[in-house]
Amino acid sequence: MIDMDKWARMAAQHIHLRRDQAPGRLAGKVVLITGAAQGFGKGIAQELYQEGAHILIADLNLPLAEQAAGELGERAQAVQVDVSKEDSVARMVAACVERFQGLDLLISNAGVLRAGSLEEMELADFEFVTSVNYTAFFLCAKYAAPIMKAQFNEDPGWTGDLIQINSKSGLAGSNRNFAYAGGKFGGIGLVQSFAMELAPYGIKVNAICPGNYYDGPLWSDPEKGLFVQYLRAGKVPGARTMEEVRQFYLGKSLIKRGCLPRDVARAVLYAVEQEYETGQAIPVTGGQVMLK
Ligand SMILES: NC(=O)c1ccc[n+]([C@@H]2O[C@H](COP(=O)([O-])OP(=O)(O)OC[C@H]3O[C@@H](n4cnc5c(N)ncnc54)[C@H](O)[C@@H]3O)[C@@H](O)[C@H]2O)c1
C-alpha cells in the first residue's frame, strides 16, 4: 500500500519552494493528465505545457505516453497507469509528487466508449466503460485530495483544481450509447459533490463537456474510428463515403466544425483562473448542446 501521508508531507514542504518564473498562465503549476498519450489529453497537455506547466502524462499505453512527453520537453514526464485500478492511481499520484514535488491540477481525461443497444450490451462491457469513465474519477479525486489539502494547509493562499473531461453525452442522453452517457452523467454528480466537500480546502472541481473531436483517433482512425464504423453500419442514411458521414456530423453543431483540444484547453484555463466558480459542467460543443 502506498503511504500517501509521506507524499502529502513532501508536497506541503515544497509548496513555497517550487515557484517558477517560466512565462505562461500556468507557470510553475504541476498538472497531471490521465489518458494523455493521444487524443484530447495529448492536445490539452501540449496547450498547457506552452502555458508553462509541468505535466505528468499518465496513460495505460506507456510507450505512447513517453513519446508524447518526449515531444513536449523537460517539464514533462510519462507514467503508466490503469485509472480503473486503485493501487495504480495511488502510484500515479505518488509519482507526480516524487517528480514535481506537488500537484495543482488533476485532469481526469482517460475515457473509453463501447456503444450498443440494451440487447447488445453485455454486463462486462457496461462495467468496463463505467470503471474507466466514472469510477476512475472517484479514485483520482480520492488520491489527489490529500496532496492538495496538505498544500492548502501549508499555504492557505494556494488554490487547486480537479477537472473531469466529461462530454456532451453527460448533458444529454445518447442513443444506444447509454453505458457512456450514464457514466458521464454520473461524473457530473461527482463533480458537484466533490466541489462541496473540497471548497474549504481551496480546491475547485469542474467538468468540461466537449463536443466531438472529429480529427482525433476515436473518430478518424481509418480502421476502427467511428466514421468508418458508422459508414459500415449504415448509421447515416444515404451516406456512401466516410466524408459524407463526416459532413453529417459536422452539421450538428452551430459552429460547423468539430471540437479541438485547444477549445478544451481554453475551458481548462478558464476553470483554473476563475476563482469564483466550482461544481460546474462547462459545455464546449459549438452550440450543439445548450444548458437548461
Ligand atoms: N473524442 C471525442 O469526440 C470526445 C468527445 C467528448 C468527450 N470526450 C472525452 O474526452 C476524453 C478523451 O477522449 P479521446 O477521444 O481523446 O480518447 P482516445 O481514445 O483518443 O484517448 C484515450 C486515452 O486514454 C487512455 N486510456 C484508456 N483507458 C485507460 C485506463 N484504464 N487507464 C489509463 N489510460 C487509459 C488510452 O490509452 C488513450 O491514450 C474521454 O474522457 C472522452 O470520453 C471525447
The ligand as an SDF file (V2000), in Angstrom:
LIG
                    3D

 44 48  0  0  0  0  0  0  0  0999 V2000
  -13.2310   12.1490  -28.9450 N   0  0  0  0  0  0  0  0  0  0  0  0
  -14.3930   12.7540  -28.7470 C   0  0  0  0  0  0  0  0  0  0  0  0
  -15.1180   13.0550  -29.7130 O   0  0  0  0  0  0  0  0  0  0  0  0
  -14.8450   13.1040  -27.3490 C   0  0  0  0  0  0  0  0  0  0  0  0
  -15.9670   13.9370  -27.1850 C   0  0  0  0  0  0  0  0  0  0  0  0
  -16.3680   14.2970  -25.9120 C   0  0  0  0  0  0  0  0  0  0  0  0
  -15.6560   13.8380  -24.8110 C   0  0  0  0  0  0  0  0  0  0  0  0
  -14.5800   13.0130  -24.9830 N   0  0  0  0  0  0  0  0  0  0  0  0
  -13.8730   12.5580  -23.7910 C   0  0  0  0  0  0  0  0  0  0  0  0
  -12.5370   13.0130  -23.8660 O   0  0  0  0  0  0  0  0  0  0  0  0
  -11.7010   12.0880  -23.1770 C   0  0  0  0  0  0  0  0  0  0  0  0
  -10.5530   11.6860  -24.0910 C   0  0  0  0  0  0  0  0  0  0  0  0
  -11.1320   11.0820  -25.2520 O   0  0  0  0  0  0  0  0  0  0  0  0
  -10.2980   10.8350  -26.6040 P   0  0  0  0  0  0  0  0  0  0  0  0
  -11.2650   10.8480  -27.7010 O   0  0  0  0  0  0  0  0  0  0  0  0
   -9.1340   11.7320  -26.6270 O   0  0  0  0  0  0  0  0  0  0  0  0
   -9.8510    9.3110  -26.3950 O   0  0  0  0  0  0  0  0  0  0  0  0
   -8.6740    8.4810  -27.0720 P   0  0  0  0  0  0  0  0  0  0  0  0
   -9.2120    7.1040  -27.2030 O   0  0  0  0  0  0  0  0  0  0  0  0
   -8.1150    9.1600  -28.2670 O   0  0  0  0  0  0  0  0  0  0  0  0
   -7.5530    8.5130  -25.9250 O   0  0  0  0  0  0  0  0  0  0  0  0
   -7.8250    7.9890  -24.6620 C   0  0  0  0  0  0  0  0  0  0  0  0
   -6.5100    7.7150  -23.9400 C   0  0  0  0  0  0  0  0  0  0  0  0
   -6.8550    7.1340  -22.6770 O   0  0  0  0  0  0  0  0  0  0  0  0
   -6.0150    6.0150  -22.4400 C   0  0  0  0  0  0  0  0  0  0  0  0
   -6.7070    5.0660  -21.5690 N   0  0  0  0  0  0  0  0  0  0  0  0
   -7.7430    4.2710  -21.8700 C   0  0  0  0  0  0  0  0  0  0  0  0
   -8.0730    3.5070  -20.8100 N   0  0  0  0  0  0  0  0  0  0  0  0
   -7.2160    3.8410  -19.8110 C   0  0  0  0  0  0  0  0  0  0  0  0
   -7.0470    3.4060  -18.4830 C   0  0  0  0  0  0  0  0  0  0  0  0
   -7.8100    2.4370  -17.9530 N   0  0  0  0  0  0  0  0  0  0  0  0
   -6.0720    3.9650  -17.7360 N   0  0  0  0  0  0  0  0  0  0  0  0
   -5.2770    4.9220  -18.2720 C   0  0  0  0  0  0  0  0  0  0  0  0
   -5.3920    5.3760  -19.5250 N   0  0  0  0  0  0  0  0  0  0  0  0
   -6.3490    4.8320  -20.2890 C   0  0  0  0  0  0  0  0  0  0  0  0
   -5.7220    5.4440  -23.8220 C   0  0  0  0  0  0  0  0  0  0  0  0
   -4.5330    4.6610  -23.8170 O   0  0  0  0  0  0  0  0  0  0  0  0
   -5.6070    6.7070  -24.6730 C   0  0  0  0  0  0  0  0  0  0  0  0
   -4.2920    7.2000  -24.7090 O   0  0  0  0  0  0  0  0  0  0  0  0
  -12.5870   10.9200  -22.7450 C   0  0  0  0  0  0  0  0  0  0  0  0
  -12.9630   11.0720  -21.4000 O   0  0  0  0  0  0  0  0  0  0  0  0
  -13.7820   11.0560  -23.6600 C   0  0  0  0  0  0  0  0  0  0  0  0
  -14.9440   10.4940  -23.0990 O   0  0  0  0  0  0  0  0  0  0  0  0
  -14.1510   12.6450  -26.2350 C   0  0  0  0  0  0  0  0  0  0  0  0
  1  2  1  0
  2  3  2  0
  2  4  1  0
  4  5  1  0
  4 44  2  0
  5  6  2  0
  6  7  1  0
  7  8  2  0
  8  9  1  0
  8 44  1  0
  9 10  1  0
  9 42  1  0
 10 11  1  0
 11 12  1  0
 11 40  1  0
 12 13  1  0
 13 14  1  0
 14 15  2  0
 14 16  1  0
 14 17  1  0
 17 18  1  0
 18 19  2  0
 18 20  1  0
 18 21  1  0
 21 22  1  0
 22 23  1  0
 23 24  1  0
 23 38  1  0
 24 25  1  0
 25 26  1  0
 25 36  1  0
 26 27  1  0
 26 35  1  0
 27 28  2  0
 28 29  1  0
 29 30  1  0
 29 35  2  0
 30 31  1  0
 30 32  2  0
 32 33  1  0
 33 34  2  0
 34 35  1  0
 36 37  1  0
 36 38  1  0
 38 39  1  0
 40 41  1  0
 40 42  1  0
 42 43  1  0
M  CHG  2   8   1  16  -1
M  END
$$$$
